Amino acid sequence: TAAVLGTLRRALITAGVPVAVRGEDLPLAEQPAVTVLLEVLACVQSDGALTEDVAERLLLGPIGGADIVYLRRLRRVLRHLDEHALLAPAVQDLLGAPALPAHVRGPVLRVARVLDAGAAALGSGGTSEDVLWAIWDATGLAGRWEAASRAGGGAGAAADRDLDAVGELFDTAARFTDRLPR
């Protein structure tokens, strides 16, 4: 199967058909770093946007920093606390997150802090740009990605791409806010 896929790939490349898309060739909204910020923004702006799938993506993404094993542990803890406990309410409960056992607290607390920061900015009458800045600041990703960028290598290149995408998002949000302040 691998040989067939390799042959097909070479044939497509020879024919001039692109078989891979570079990160910078993706539309802004599809950049992974931007997608997560827009997803948090949607959760903050709309009550029904924080579904179980979204909560899982936020926990497993760069904000939560969790993995699948962690997610299984968290679900087990939540079921132990309440048979019908779900991820979405858990990541929305900033006050309840510190009460979780230490081995599952971190990612839930990180996501809850980001959602809370966005909700606070929105509640104070902030523009979408203000809310995005509050979300971005609460993630703590700027420092982590900057350090990875300086370290170089594959992780550094990914961090560069992510920082560039976030910068472009804020430029776009600023232009939008300038045109339509409310």
C-alpha positions in Angstrom: 0.0 0.0 0.0 2.8 2.4 0.9 4.5 1.7 -2.5 1.2 2.5 -4.3 0.7 5.7 -2.4 4.3 6.7 -3.1 3.9 6.1 -6.8 0.6 8.1 -6.8 2.3 10.9 -5.0 5.2 11.1 -7.5 2.7 11.0 -10.4 0.7 13.8 -9.0 3.8 15.9 -8.3 5.1 15.3 -11.9 1.7 16.4 -13.2 2.0 19.6 -11.2 -0.8 18.8 -8.8 0.0 20.1 -5.3 -0.1 17.2 -2.8 0.6 19.2 0.3 -0.4 22.6 1.6 2.1 24.7 3.5 0.7 26.2 6.7 1.0 29.8 5.4 -1.1 28.8 2.4 -4.1 28.0 4.5 -6.8 30.7 4.9 -6.3 32.6 8.1 -9.4 31.1 9.8 -8.0 27.6 9.1 -4.6 28.2 10.7 -4.5 26.0 13.8 -3.4 28.8 16.1 -6.2 31.1 14.9 -8.8 28.3 14.9 -8.4 27.8 18.6 -8.7 31.5 19.4 -11.8 31.9 17.2 -13.3 28.8 18.8 -12.9 30.4 22.3 -14.3 33.7 21.0 -17.3 31.8 19.7 -17.8 30.1 23.1 -17.6 33.4 24.9 -20.0 35.2 22.5 -22.6 32.4 22.3 -24.0 30.2 25.1 -24.5 27.1 22.9 -21.0 27.2 21.3 -19.2 25.3 24.1 -20.2 21.8 23.2 -18.5 18.6 24.4 -16.5 18.4 21.2 -15.3 22.0 21.6 -14.4 21.4 25.2 -12.4 18.3 24.2 -10.6 20.2 21.4 -9.8 23.1 23.9 -8.4 20.6 26.4 -6.4 18.7 23.8 -5.2 21.8 22.0 -2.5 24.3 22.8 -4.5 26.0 25.6 -5.2 22.9 27.7 -2.1 21.0 26.5 -3.6 17.7 27.5 -3.5 14.3 25.7 -6.0 11.4 25.2 -4.8 9.6 28.4 -5.5 12.8 30.4 -8.9 13.1 28.8 -9.8 9.5 29.9 -8.7 10.3 33.5 -10.7 13.5 33.6 -13.8 11.8 32.3 -13.4 9.1 35.0 -13.0 11.8 37.7 -16.0 13.7 36.5 -18.1 10.5 36.4 -17.0 9.7 39.9 -18.2 13.2 41.1 -21.4 13.1 39.1 -22.6 10.3 36.9 -23.8 12.7 34.3 -20.9 15.2 34.5 -19.7 16.6 31.1 -16.5 18.2 29.9 -18.2 21.5 28.8 -19.5 22.6 32.2 -16.2 21.5 33.8 -14.1 23.8 31.6 -16.5 26.7 32.2 -16.4 26.5 36.0 -13.4 28.6 37.0 -14.4 28.4 40.6 -14.9 24.6 40.6 -11.7 23.7 38.7 -9.4 24.1 41.7 -11.5 21.6 43.6 -10.6 18.9 41.0 -7.9 16.4 42.0 -4.4 17.7 41.2 -3.8 15.1 38.5 -6.6 16.5 36.3 -6.8 20.1 37.5 -4.2 21.8 35.2 -5.7 21.7 31.7 -9.2 22.3 33.0 -8.0 25.3 34.9 -6.1 26.7 31.9 -9.1 26.4 29.6 -11.5 27.9 32.3 -9.2 30.9 32.8 -9.1 31.6 29.1 -12.9 31.4 28.8 -13.3 33.5 31.9 -10.9 36.2 30.6 -12.9 36.4 27.3 -16.2 36.5 29.1 -14.9 39.3 31.4 -13.7 41.3 28.4 -17.0 40.8 26.6 -19.0 41.7 29.8 -17.1 45.0 30.2 -18.3 46.0 26.7 -15.1 45.2 24.8 -15.0 44.9 21.1 -14.2 41.6 19.4 -10.6 42.8 19.2 -10.5 43.5 23.0 -12.0 40.1 23.7 -9.5 38.3 21.4 -6.6 40.2 23.2 -8.0 39.1 26.6 -8.3 35.5 25.4 -4.8 35.5 23.8 -3.2 37.1 26.9 -4.9 34.5 29.2 -3.6 31.5 27.1 0.0 32.2 27.9 0.9 30.9 24.5 2.9 34.0 23.4 5.8 33.2 25.8 5.8 29.5 25.1 5.8 30.0 21.3 8.4 32.7 21.5 10.7 30.4 23.4 10.1 27.6 20.9 10.7 30.0 18.0 14.1 31.0 19.4 15.0 27.4 20.0 14.6 26.7 16.2 14.1 23.4 14.6 10.7 22.0 13.6 9.0 23.2 16.8 10.5 26.6 16.2 9.2 26.8 12.7 5.7 25.8 13.8 5.8 28.4 16.6 6.9 31.1 14.1 4.0 30.1 11.8 1.6 30.2 14.8 2.8 33.6 16.0 2.6 35.0 12.5 -1.0 33.7 12.1 -2.0 35.2 15.4 -0.4 38.5 14.5 -2.4 38.5 11.2 -5.6 37.7 13.2 -5.1 40.8 15.3 -4.3 42.9 12.3 -7.5 41.7 10.7 -9.5 42.2 14.0 -8.1 45.8 14.3 -9.1 46.7 10.7 -12.6 45.2 11.3 -13.0 47.1 14.6 -11.9 50.3 12.9 -14.5 49.9 10.2 -17.3 48.8 12.4 -16.5 49.9 16.0 -19.6 48.2 17.5 
